[in-house]
């Protein structure tokens, strides 16, 4: 049975060349899932300068233009045998409306183009993608600028150093989601962990009279053991296991670039959960990698 039965693709129709459209179609074709495309149009402030009657006419014409475009795109997919439905509407509160569509449609996967925000803006406002990562109840497939529409190389990024990820089964869910995607797309599956020895980690280990160097080696051996146990449990071949040294964001970014990764599958935590670095790593890596990120 297919991993995906229903896919929800969120589009900004002003970005008609968004790769998210091709990724959604490719995943729907590979899985046989029903693809529902929702185009949400941000409010056009310039229309408020018009009188009421011409303003409403302009709004309707703008909406209709995007509906025609989206239906044309959907027809191309239907001719390829895909099951596709569409809708176009105005969005006054983008994040809230996306979550409402998720609740209504109950997709197995939410697909959306990564929306890059400047660093200064991120300092004052929570980016839309971060809001969704913290609140969306289903896995999110955030499409990057590069990578094949149908993934050829999928990476499961786990964190055996996180007690929460281990005890809650999040690492297992990450691997299962990555395995399902790789199987669906006939892609390679790789397992990765990036670790950085820090005083935060070592403080939890306990000194016991050991030097910092000895603590570092002991901690690494412990992490490697847990990582290999995960790899063995899911049957990941030795040549596709990667234990990386460095800060998770930079190490994973470099790995994705060097190995031409199409999708990194990572974990995320709900808004009010503070269980280590994994959630924030997923948020920040969106701005560091050009490939897609599947957040579980």
C-alpha positions in Angstrom: 0.0 0.0 0.0 1.2 3.5 -0.9 2.6 5.6 1.9 0.6 8.6 0.7 -3.1 8.6 -0.1 -3.8 12.4 -0.1 -1.3 15.2 -0.7 -2.0 18.9 -0.1 0.1 21.4 -2.1 0.1 25.0 -1.0 1.1 27.5 -3.7 1.5 31.2 -4.1 0.1 31.6 -7.6 2.2 34.8 -8.1 5.2 32.4 -8.2 4.1 30.4 -11.2 7.4 28.8 -11.8 7.7 27.4 -8.3 9.3 23.9 -8.3 6.8 22.9 -5.7 4.3 22.2 -8.4 6.6 19.7 -10.1 7.5 18.1 -6.8 3.9 17.7 -5.9 3.0 16.2 -9.3 6.0 13.8 -9.1 5.1 12.5 -5.6 1.5 12.1 -6.7 2.5 10.1 -9.7 4.9 7.9 -7.8 2.4 7.2 -5.0 -0.9 7.2 -6.9 -2.1 9.7 -4.3 -4.8 12.3 -4.8 -3.2 15.7 -5.1 -5.2 18.7 -3.9 -3.6 22.1 -4.9 -4.6 25.2 -2.9 -3.4 28.5 -4.3 -3.5 31.2 -1.6 -3.2 34.8 -2.8 -1.9 37.3 -0.3 -4.1 40.4 0.0 -3.2 43.2 -2.5 -2.9 46.4 -0.5 -2.8 48.5 -3.7 -6.5 47.5 -4.4 -7.6 49.4 -1.3 -6.8 52.7 -3.2 -9.7 51.9 -5.6 -13.4 52.7 -5.1 -15.5 49.8 -3.9 -17.0 48.7 -7.2 -13.9 48.8 -9.4 -11.9 47.3 -6.5 -14.3 44.3 -6.3 -14.1 43.8 -10.1 -10.3 43.9 -10.0 -10.2 41.4 -7.2 -12.5 39.0 -9.1 -10.6 39.4 -12.4 -7.3 38.7 -10.5 -8.8 35.6 -8.8 -10.2 34.3 -12.1 -6.9 34.7 -13.9 -5.1 32.5 -11.3 -8.0 30.0 -11.4 -7.6 29.6 -15.2 -3.8 29.2 -14.9 -4.1 26.6 -12.1 -6.7 24.6 -13.9 -4.6 24.6 -17.0 -1.7 23.1 -15.0 -4.0 20.6 -13.3 -5.3 19.5 -16.7 -1.8 18.7 -17.9 -1.4 16.5 -14.8 -4.8 14.8 -15.3 -3.8 13.9 -18.9 -0.9 12.0 -17.3 -3.3 10.0 -15.2 -3.0 12.0 -11.9 -6.0 12.7 -9.7 -5.9 16.4 -9.1 -8.3 19.0 -7.6 -7.7 22.7 -7.2 -8.9 25.8 -5.4 -7.9 29.5 -5.4 -8.7 31.9 -2.7 -7.5 35.1 -0.9 -5.4 34.7 2.2 -5.6 37.3 4.9 -3.8 35.2 7.5 -1.6 32.9 5.6 -0.4 30.6 8.4 -3.8 30.2 9.9 -5.5 29.5 6.6 -2.9 26.9 5.7 -3.5 25.1 9.0 -7.3 25.3 8.4 -6.9 23.6 5.0 -4.8 20.8 6.7 -7.5 20.3 9.2 -10.2 20.1 6.5 -8.4 17.9 4.0 -6.4 15.7 6.4 -3.5 15.1 4.0 -0.7 12.6 4.6 1.7 15.3 3.6 1.7 19.1 3.3 3.9 20.3 0.4 5.1 23.9 0.2 7.9 25.9 -1.3 10.5 27.2 1.2 9.8 30.9 1.8 13.2 32.6 2.5 13.1 35.5 4.9 15.9 38.1 5.5 17.9 37.6 8.7 16.8 41.0 10.0 13.1 40.2 9.5 13.6 36.8 11.2 14.9 38.7 14.2 11.6 40.4 14.7 9.0 38.1 13.1 8.6 34.3 13.1 8.8 33.2 9.5 5.8 31.5 8.0 7.6 28.2 7.5 8.8 28.2 11.2 5.2 28.8 12.3 4.1 25.8 10.3 6.9 23.6 11.5 5.8 24.3 15.1 2.1 23.9 14.6 1.3 21.7 11.5 -0.1 18.3 12.6 1.1 16.4 9.5 4.6 15.9 8.0 5.7 18.8 5.9 7.6 18.6 2.6 9.4 22.0 2.2 10.6 22.2 -1.4 14.1 23.7 -1.9 15.5 25.4 -5.0 17.5 22.4 -6.2 17.1 18.6 -6.3 15.1 16.2 -8.5 11.3 16.5 -8.4 11.2 12.8 -7.8 14.0 12.2 -5.2 16.9 10.0 -6.1 18.8 10.4 -2.8 17.0 10.7 0.6 18.8 11.3 3.9 17.3 10.5 7.3 19.0 12.8 9.9 18.6 11.4 13.3 19.8 12.6 16.8 20.8 9.7 19.1 22.1 12.4 21.6 18.6 13.6 22.2 16.9 11.6 25.0 13.5 12.9 23.8 14.1 11.8 20.2 15.1 8.4 21.5 12.4 7.8 24.1 9.5 9.3 22.1 10.4 7.2 19.0 11.0 10.3 16.9 14.2 8.9 15.5 12.4 5.7 14.4 9.6 7.9 12.8 12.2 9.9 10.9 13.8 6.7 9.5 10.4 5.1 8.7 9.3 8.3 6.9 12.5 8.4 4.9 12.4 4.7 4.1 8.8 5.1 2.8 9.7 8.1 0.7 12.8 6.3 -0.7 10.8 3.2 -1.5 8.0 5.2 -3.1 10.5 7.0 -5.3 13.0 4.2 -5.9 15.7 6.4 -4.3 18.8 5.7 -2.2 18.3 6.0 1.6 21.2 7.3 3.7 21.3 7.6 7.5 23.2 10.6 9.0 24.0 12.0 12.4 26.0 15.2 12.9 27.4 15.8 16.4 29.3 18.5 18.1 31.0 18.0 21.5 30.1 20.9 23.7 30.1 21.7 27.4 26.3 21.3 27.2 26.5 17.6 26.2 29.6 16.8 28.3 28.0 18.4 31.4 25.3 15.7 31.2 27.8 12.8 30.9 29.4 13.3 34.4 33.1 13.7 34.9 34.0 10.8 37.1 37.6 12.0 37.2 38.0 11.8 33.4 39.7 14.5 31.3 37.8 16.6 28.8 39.5 14.6 26.0 38.5 11.3 27.6 34.9 12.5 28.1 34.7 13.5 24.5 35.9 10.0 23.3 33.5 8.3 25.7 30.6 10.4 24.5 31.4 9.8 20.9 31.6 6.1 21.4 28.3 6.1 23.1 26.7 8.1 20.3 28.2 5.9 17.6 26.9 2.8 19.4 23.4 4.1 19.5 23.6 5.3 15.9 24.8 1.9 14.7 22.0 0.2 16.6 19.5 2.4 14.8 21.2 1.6 11.4 21.2 -2.1 12.1 17.6 -2.1 13.3 16.4 -0.6 10.0 18.9 -2.5 7.8 20.8 0.5 6.5 23.9 -0.7 4.6 27.3 0.3 6.0 28.2 2.5 3.1 25.1 4.6 3.6 25.7 5.3 7.3 27.4 8.7 8.0 28.6 9.8 11.4 29.6 13.5 11.0 31.6 15.8 13.2 30.5 19.4 13.4 27.6 21.6 14.2 24.4 19.9 12.9 23.3 22.8 10.6 26.7 23.3 8.9 27.6 19.6 8.8 24.3 18.5 7.3 24.4 21.4 4.8 27.9 20.5 3.6 26.9 16.8 3.4 23.8 17.6 1.4 25.8 19.7 -1.1 28.7 17.3 -1.4 26.4 14.2 -1.9 23.8 15.9 -4.1 21.0 15.1 -1.7 17.4 15.7 -2.9 15.6 15.4 0.5 16.7 15.6 4.1 14.2 14.0 6.5 14.4 15.6 10.0 12.4 15.8 13.2 10.6 18.7 14.7 8.9 19.6 18.0 5.7 21.3 18.7 5.7 25.0 19.6 5.9 24.5 23.4 8.3 21.6 23.5 12.0 22.4 24.3 13.8 19.1 24.0 17.3 20.0 22.8 18.5 21.1 19.4 16.6 19.0 16.9 13.6 21.2 16.4 15.7 24.4 16.0 18.1 22.6 13.7 15.3 21.8 11.3 14.1 25.4 11.3 17.5 26.9 10.6 18.6 24.3 8.1 15.8 25.6 5.7 18.0 28.6 5.1 21.2 26.7 4.7 20.4 23.9 2.2 19.1 24.2 -1.3 17.6 20.7 -1.3 14.1 19.9 0.1 13.4 19.1 3.8 10.8 16.7 5.0 9.9 17.5 8.6 8.3 14.8 10.8 
